[in-house]
Amino acid sequence: MPRYMWSSEWETGEEAIDSQHRALFQQMEKLADALMNDQPAVGTERLLTQLNEHLGAHFQDEEERMAATGYPGLLRHRSLHGEMLERVKVLLAAFHKDPEGTPREVLNFLATWHLKHIAQEDKGFADYLKTQG
């Protein structure tokens, strides 16, 4: 049974953003599978790197959409994204020092942060879009 399943309650109504969110959940699931199956560190590192790259691209797309719609929470949202990417960078550096222990920490952080971020911050953007027609 998947550990990271998308729920329609997190949808923003922006298909491109929702599609990226679903893809990020799938990537977290692949990482969880790799960890549960004791995949070699090199494979886990590849998954972590891909997930980090996709997060960066998603954040950029999301921020561009927010800017295009005049979303008043853009600066705060951008700051949250920056903090998240910086934390992931630190966790990836820790992975290089401790490939056995760090991936679960990274996965737990990503899952917790992403769920909270989508449920609160991204839904705020979705609500804004609804008021804009």
Backbone as CSV, one residue per row, in Angstrom:
resi,resn,N_x,N_y,N_z,CA_x,CA_y,CA_z,C_x,C_y,C_z
1,MET,0.847,-1.187,0.000,0.000,0.000,0.000,0.886,1.242,0.000
2,PRO,0.599,2.184,-0.874,1.418,3.403,-0.936,1.354,4.195,0.368
3,ARG,2.479,4.777,0.711,2.563,5.587,1.922,2.216,7.049,1.633
4,TYR,2.491,7.490,0.410,2.293,8.890,0.035,1.299,8.950,-1.114
5,MET,0.045,9.016,-0.752,-1.020,9.034,-1.756,-1.621,10.422,-1.839
6,TRP,-1.843,10.849,-3.063,-2.463,12.139,-3.308,-3.928,12.091,-2.897
7,SER,-4.407,13.181,-2.359,-5.813,13.299,-1.991,-6.405,14.494,-2.728
8,SER,-7.590,14.343,-3.232,-8.235,15.440,-3.953,-8.473,16.653,-3.053
9,GLU,-8.455,16.460,-1.742,-8.651,17.597,-0.835,-7.511,18.604,-0.919
10,TRP,-6.374,18.205,-1.498,-5.225,19.098,-1.625,-5.192,19.829,-2.963
11,GLU,-6.148,19.556,-3.823,-6.130,20.177,-5.140,-6.335,21.680,-5.048
12,THR,-5.574,22.385,-5.871,-5.655,23.840,-5.891,-6.602,24.340,-6.971
13,GLY,-6.922,23.481,-7.916,-7.720,23.907,-9.048,-6.870,24.335,-10.225
14,GLU,-5.579,24.449,-10.013,-4.615,24.751,-11.072,-4.024,23.417,-11.507
15,GLU,-4.440,22.923,-12.671,-4.049,21.570,-13.084,-2.540,21.386,-13.149
16,ALA,-1.817,22.388,-13.641,-0.363,22.247,-13.740,0.259,22.068,-12.357
17,ILE,-0.189,22.841,-11.402,0.331,22.741,-10.034,-0.083,21.419,-9.402
18,ASP,-1.350,21.055,-9.554,-1.828,19.793,-8.981,-1.088,18.604,-9.585
19,SER,-0.832,18.654,-10.874,-0.094,17.587,-11.549,1.323,17.471,-10.983
20,GLN,1.954,18.614,-10.753,3.298,18.591,-10.162,3.260,18.052,-8.741
21,HIS,2.252,18.440,-7.981,2.117,17.916,-6.615,1.975,16.390,-6.641
22,ARG,1.130,15.895,-7.541,0.950,14.438,-7.642,2.269,13.759,-8.015
23,ALA,3.017,14.356,-8.925,4.309,13.785,-9.331,5.292,13.785,-8.166
24,LEU,5.276,14.825,-7.353,6.162,14.864,-6.185,5.790,13.769,-5.191
25,PHE,4.501,13.519,-5.030,4.064,12.429,-4.154,4.579,11.083,-4.696
26,GLN,4.502,10.905,-6.010,5.005,9.664,-6.610,6.507,9.512,-6.380
27,GLN,7.228,10.613,-6.453,8.666,10.553,-6.212,8.961,10.214,-4.754
28,MET,8.182,10.772,-3.843,8.372,10.425,-2.430,8.084,8.943,-2.206
29,GLU,7.100,8.423,-2.912,6.778,6.998,-2.799,7.931,6.147,-3.314
30,LYS,8.538,6.536,-4.433,9.694,5.798,-4.961,10.851,5.816,-3.963
31,LEU,11.071,6.963,-3.350,12.135,7.070,-2.355,11.826,6.183,-1.156
32,ALA,10.586,6.197,-0.697,10.193,5.336,0.426,10.396,3.866,0.071
33,ASP,10.017,3.480,-1.150,10.227,2.089,-1.588,11.706,1.734,-1.587
34,ALA,12.526,2.642,-2.087,13.976,2.388,-2.121,14.515,2.192,-0.711
35,LEU,14.034,2.999,0.215,14.503,2.877,1.597,14.017,1.579,2.242
36,MET,12.781,1.216,1.975,12.228,-0.005,2.564,12.898,-1.252,1.994
37,ASN,13.374,-1.145,0.752,14.026,-2.284,0.101,15.545,-2.223,0.171
38,ASP,16.050,-1.341,1.025,17.496,-1.205,1.220,18.250,-1.061,-0.097
39,GLN,17.743,-0.173,-0.945,18.417,0.102,-2.215,19.803,0.684,-1.924
40,PRO,20.781,0.392,-2.762,22.125,0.956,-2.547,22.090,2.479,-2.488
41,ALA,23.038,3.041,-1.765,23.085,4.486,-1.541,23.095,5.271,-2.844
42,VAL,23.753,4.750,-3.867,23.829,5.490,-5.130,22.445,5.652,-5.755
43,GLY,21.608,4.644,-5.664,20.248,4.741,-6.188,19.404,5.688,-5.360
44,THR,19.573,5.635,-4.061,18.844,6.531,-3.169,19.267,7.971,-3.411
45,GLU,20.567,8.180,-3.609,21.060,9.530,-3.879,20.456,10.077,-5.174
46,ARG,20.347,9.236,-6.175,19.748,9.656,-7.451,18.300,10.090,-7.236
47,LEU,17.553,9.322,-6.463,16.158,9.666,-6.183,16.048,10.968,-5.387
48,LEU,16.923,11.139,-4.402,16.922,12.371,-3.616,17.240,13.581,-4.493
49,THR,18.217,13.428,-5.362,18.616,14.520,-6.246,17.490,14.871,-7.208
50,GLN,16.857,13.855,-7.782,15.737,14.103,-8.687,14.587,14.801,-7.973
51,LEU,14.290,14.352,-6.782,13.209,14.957,-6.015,13.522,16.420,-5.725
52,ASN,14.755,16.701,-5.351,15.169,18.071,-5.077,15.058,18.944,-6.331
53,GLU,15.476,18.411,-7.466,15.392,19.163,-8.725,13.938,19.450,-9.103
54,HIS,13.089,18.451,-8.919,11.678,18.646,-9.250,11.007,19.642,-8.300
55,LEU,11.425,19.635,-7.047,10.890,20.625,-6.101,11.244,22.032,-6.567
56,GLY,12.499,22.230,-6.942,12.931,23.545,-7.399,12.142,24.013,-8.612
57,ALA,11.958,23.128,-9.581,11.205,23.473,-10.786,9.741,23.758,-10.441
58,HIS,9.170,22.941,-9.574,7.773,23.147,-9.163,7.616,24.492,-8.463
59,PHE,8.513,24.789,-7.546,8.416,26.056,-6.821,8.492,27.238,-7.783
60,GLN,9.379,27.157,-8.746,9.507,28.232,-9.726,8.201,28.395,-10.513
61,ASP,7.653,27.296,-10.988,6.390,27.350,-11.731,5.270,27.942,-10.875
62,GLU,5.200,27.489,-9.639,4.148,27.953,-8.742,4.282,29.451,-8.487
63,GLU,5.499,29.909,-8.251,5.736,31.328,-7.989,5.439,32.176,-9.226
64,GLU,5.754,31.665,-10.396,5.436,32.394,-11.629,3.923,32.538,-11.789
65,ARG,3.195,31.492,-11.475,1.734,31.540,-11.561,1.181,32.538,-10.545
66,MET,1.755,32.544,-9.362,1.317,33.486,-8.334,1.577,34.925,-8.770
67,ALA,2.748,35.165,-9.346,3.087,36.508,-9.820,2.135,36.938,-10.933
68,ALA,1.835,36.020,-11.831,0.966,36.338,-12.967,-0.452,36.684,-12.535
69,THR,-0.873,36.165,-11.401,-2.242,36.421,-10.928,-2.301,37.515,-9.868
70,GLY,-1.139,38.069,-9.516,-1.115,39.124,-8.511,-1.362,38.646,-7.104
71,TYR,-1.003,37.413,-6.825,-1.243,36.827,-5.499,-0.508,37.636,-4.421
72,PRO,-1.238,38.183,-3.441,-0.601,39.030,-2.425,0.331,38.274,-1.469
73,GLY,0.222,36.969,-1.402,1.074,36.177,-0.512,2.335,35.657,-1.185
74,LEU,2.650,36.164,-2.382,3.788,35.642,-3.136,5.111,35.738,-2.384
75,LEU,5.423,36.872,-1.806,6.728,37.036,-1.143,6.879,36.063,0.021
76,ARG,5.835,35.907,0.803,5.882,34.949,1.920,6.042,33.539,1.392
77,HIS,5.289,33.212,0.347,5.336,31.876,-0.239,6.735,31.595,-0.793
78,ARG,7.299,32.568,-1.477,8.650,32.430,-2.037,9.674,32.195,-0.909
79,SER,9.488,32.895,0.191,10.381,32.727,1.332,10.287,31.305,1.904
80,LEU,9.071,30.789,2.011,8.877,29.417,2.492,9.544,28.409,1.557
81,HIS,9.410,28.635,0.262,10.061,27.751,-0.706,11.576,27.803,-0.543
82,GLY,12.120,28.997,-0.383,13.562,29.150,-0.208,14.067,28.431,1.038
83,GLU,13.324,28.553,2.130,13.702,27.862,3.369,13.676,26.354,3.169
84,MET,12.681,25.884,2.467,12.551,24.448,2.215,13.719,23.947,1.384
85,LEU,14.047,24.651,0.301,15.151,24.222,-0.558,16.480,24.266,0.185
86,GLU,16.652,25.240,1.055,17.890,25.326,1.844,17.980,24.138,2.807
87,ARG,16.871,23.789,3.423,16.849,22.639,4.345,17.163,21.347,3.600
88,VAL,16.612,21.189,2.413,16.890,19.995,1.617,18.375,19.953,1.244
89,LYS,18.955,21.103,0.917,20.384,21.158,0.593,21.223,20.667,1.777
90,VAL,20.845,21.091,2.974,21.552,20.656,4.182,21.394,19.146,4.376
91,LEU,20.174,18.652,4.162,19.936,17.221,4.321,20.685,16.402,3.264
92,LEU,20.783,16.911,2.049,21.549,16.197,1.020,23.025,16.166,1.374
93,ALA,23.538,17.254,1.942,24.936,17.269,2.382,25.138,16.249,3.501
94,ALA,24.167,16.157,4.394,24.248,15.168,5.475,24.207,13.754,4.913
95,PHE,23.448,13.567,3.840,23.378,12.250,3.203,24.758,11.806,2.727
96,HIS,25.519,12.724,2.183,26.857,12.375,1.698,27.761,11.914,2.842
97,LYS,27.499,12.415,4.043,28.281,12.001,5.212,27.744,10.709,5.828
98,ASP,26.429,10.522,5.767,25.796,9.357,6.389,24.697,8.817,5.479
99,PRO,25.080,8.092,4.410,24.086,7.610,3.453,23.085,6.612,4.034
100,GLU,23.408,6.006,5.139,22.498,5.022,5.720,21.403,5.664,6.557
101,GLY,21.730,6.701,7.308,20.771,7.264,8.242,19.960,8.431,7.725
102,THR,20.512,9.194,6.811,19.886,10.443,6.402,18.662,10.307,5.515
103,PRO,18.571,9.362,4.578,17.412,9.351,3.669,16.062,9.326,4.363
104,ARG,15.937,8.587,5.432,14.653,8.562,6.140,14.346,9.931,6.737
105,GLU,15.370,10.596,7.230,15.185,11.942,7.768,14.728,12.890,6.661
106,VAL,15.348,12.773,5.493,14.970,13.604,4.351,13.529,13.314,3.961
107,LEU,13.192,12.048,3.837,11.846,11.664,3.423,10.805,12.147,4.426
108,ASN,11.071,11.958,5.700,10.131,12.415,6.721,9.938,13.924,6.659
109,PHE,11.050,14.643,6.504,10.962,16.095,6.402,10.152,16.507,5.179
110,LEU,10.476,15.933,4.026,9.787,16.294,2.788,8.293,16.009,2.873
111,ALA,7.956,14.838,3.358,6.547,14.456,3.430,5.783,15.371,4.373
112,THR,6.312,15.603,5.546,5.647,16.459,6.529,5.520,17.882,6.005
113,TRP,6.623,18.414,5.491,6.618,19.784,5.004,5.665,19.926,3.821
114,HIS,5.765,19.004,2.886,4.967,19.104,1.664,3.475,19.018,1.982
115,LEU,3.095,18.079,2.812,1.674,17.949,3.167,1.155,19.213,3.841
116,LYS,1.926,19.719,4.789,1.518,20.935,5.498,1.482,22.114,4.528
117,HIS,2.483,22.223,3.687,2.571,23.341,2.743,1.390,23.324,1.768
118,ILE,1.089,22.164,1.232,-0.029,22.064,0.289,-1.350,22.370,1.001
119,ALA,-1.544,21.756,2.161,-2.811,21.902,2.875,-3.060,23.330,3.345
120,GLN,-1.999,24.068,3.644,-2.187,25.415,4.170,-1.849,26.485,3.135
121,GLU,-0.604,26.507,2.715,-0.126,27.599,1.859,-0.692,27.523,0.441
122,ASP,-0.598,26.371,-0.180,-1.075,26.250,-1.557,-2.597,26.351,-1.631
123,LYS,-3.272,25.864,-0.612,-4.728,26.010,-0.587,-5.105,27.486,-0.446
124,GLY,-4.282,28.269,0.242,-4.522,29.708,0.325,-4.465,30.351,-1.047
125,PHE,-3.512,29.910,-1.860,-3.420,30.404,-3.233,-4.641,29.964,-4.032
126,ALA,-5.068,28.729,-3.841,-6.252,28.223,-4.544,-7.483,29.043,-4.173
127,ASP,-7.619,29.360,-2.898,-8.750,30.171,-2.456,-8.704,31.555,-3.088
128,TYR,-7.506,32.115,-3.183,-7.338,33.421,-3.830,-7.789,33.357,-5.282
129,LEU,-7.361,32.309,-5.980,-7.747,32.151,-7.394,-9.254,32.080,-7.549
130,LYS,-9.912,31.398,-6.636,-11.372,31.277,-6.705,-12.046,32.634,-6.565
131,THR,-11.482,33.489,-5.709,-12.081,34.826,-5.521,-11.834,35.727,-6.734
132,GLN,-10.840,35.382,-7.522,-10.510,36.175,-8.694,-11.325,35.781,-9.928
133,GLY,-12.058,34.683,-9.800,-12.913,34.233,-10.905,-12.115,33.430,-11.862
